[in-house]
Amino acid sequence: MRLNDEITQRFSQGFDQAVAAGMPEPTAMTLSTVDERGRPSSRVVLLKSWDADGFVFYTNTRSRKGRHLAANAGASLLFWWRENEQQVLIEGRAAPVSDAEADAYFASRPRGSQVGAWASIQSSELENRQTLLDRVAELEDEYRGRDIPRPPHWSGFRVDPDRIEFWYGREFRLHERILFEADRDGWTRRLLYP
Ligand SMILES: Cc1cc2nc3c(=O)[nH]c(=O)nc-3n(C[C@H](O)[C@H](O)[C@H](O)COP(=O)(O)O)c2cc1C
């Protein structure tokens, strides 16, 4: 569900406060996915863009998380901005971004990261580190003097939220929790006990 003005404002204000507080990686978020048997797993990814339509990260679509999302689109994103004592929990469904959007973002990445996206068979077993470095060297040769195209298995997912909770740390553990839940008619807003 498209974010309403209050959610947009709260997210953007929290993010800006984290930046102002000097937080080193405010875009880092814990992405949780669920496999086809219902087993959950989590890892950190970086938020690369967001707007009222959702929150975008990029990855290898054949990775463990990519396979999970292909089988079960349910995903959660968790931000903990320690410096400004805020937590944001976003739950919803992840859908691939368009090829054009992924191409544009890939083209903006440093060349080394572009090579890395080709070189890494993310989440597969790696015999030894040298094998990866050899793959990188081969790819650098292959693309020398040329633009590096986006690998077909490297793209983005946009999480379209239906539940968002903002948590604000307050004195004496009397934290403030504001929960937004979406249904067909829009967002409802509730407070939760801490
Ligand atoms: C700070 C940080 C940022 C990361 N950003 C990304 C990212 O944007 N995309 C990504 O695929 N992996 C990123 N990773 C690596 C993932 O946490 C994870 O190890 C990798 O994606 C493989 O996960 P999977 O086997 O569950 O698919 C990041 C790790 C850290 C610690």
The ligand as a MOL file (V3000), in Angstrom:
LIG
                    3D

  0  0  0     0  0            999 V3000
M  V30 BEGIN CTAB
M  V30 COUNTS 31 33 0 0 0
M  V30 BEGIN ATOM
M  V30 1 C 26.4030 -3.6390 6.0350 0
M  V30 2 C 26.0740 -4.7330 5.0560 0
M  V30 3 C 25.4520 -4.3970 3.8530 0
M  V30 4 C 25.1080 -5.3830 2.9330 0
M  V30 5 N 24.4380 -5.0280 1.7980 0
M  V30 6 C 24.0340 -5.9840 0.9370 0
M  V30 7 C 23.2120 -5.6450 -0.1790 0
M  V30 8 O 22.7990 -4.4910 -0.3740 0
M  V30 9 N 22.8570 -6.6510 -1.0210 0
M  V30 10 C 23.2490 -7.9470 -0.8230 0
M  V30 11 O 22.9030 -8.8140 -1.6360 0
M  V30 12 N 23.9970 -8.3030 0.2480 0
M  V30 13 C 24.3970 -7.3550 1.1320 0
M  V30 14 N 25.1300 -7.7100 2.2330 0
M  V30 15 C 25.4910 -9.1320 2.4260 0
M  V30 16 C 24.2970 -9.8790 3.0040 0
M  V30 17 O 24.1670 -9.5960 4.3910 0
M  V30 18 C 24.3780 -11.4120 2.8020 0
M  V30 19 O 25.5570 -11.9290 3.3730 0
M  V30 20 C 24.3530 -11.7970 1.3240 0
M  V30 21 O 23.4410 -11.0000 0.5980 0
M  V30 22 C 23.9790 -13.2630 1.1510 0
M  V30 23 O 22.7410 -13.5010 1.7690 0
M  V30 24 P 21.8460 -14.7900 1.4720 0
M  V30 25 O 22.8030 -15.9780 1.3630 0
M  V30 26 O 20.9150 -14.8990 2.6260 0
M  V30 27 O 21.1130 -14.5520 0.1770 0
M  V30 28 C 25.4550 -6.7440 3.1870 0
M  V30 29 C 26.0840 -7.0750 4.3990 0
M  V30 30 C 26.3710 -6.0920 5.3170 0
M  V30 31 C 27.0090 -6.4940 6.6320 0
M  V30 END ATOM
M  V30 BEGIN BOND
M  V30 1 1 1 2
M  V30 2 1 2 3
M  V30 3 2 2 30
M  V30 4 2 3 4
M  V30 5 1 4 5
M  V30 6 1 4 28
M  V30 7 2 5 6
M  V30 8 1 6 7
M  V30 9 1 6 13
M  V30 10 2 7 8
M  V30 11 1 7 9
M  V30 12 1 9 10
M  V30 13 2 10 11
M  V30 14 1 10 12
M  V30 15 2 12 13
M  V30 16 1 13 14
M  V30 17 1 14 15
M  V30 18 1 14 28
M  V30 19 1 15 16
M  V30 20 1 16 17
M  V30 21 1 16 18
M  V30 22 1 18 19
M  V30 23 1 18 20
M  V30 24 1 20 21
M  V30 25 1 20 22
M  V30 26 1 22 23
M  V30 27 1 23 24
M  V30 28 2 24 25
M  V30 29 1 24 26
M  V30 30 1 24 27
M  V30 31 2 28 29
M  V30 32 1 29 30
M  V30 33 1 30 31
M  V30 END BOND
M  V30 END CTAB
M  END
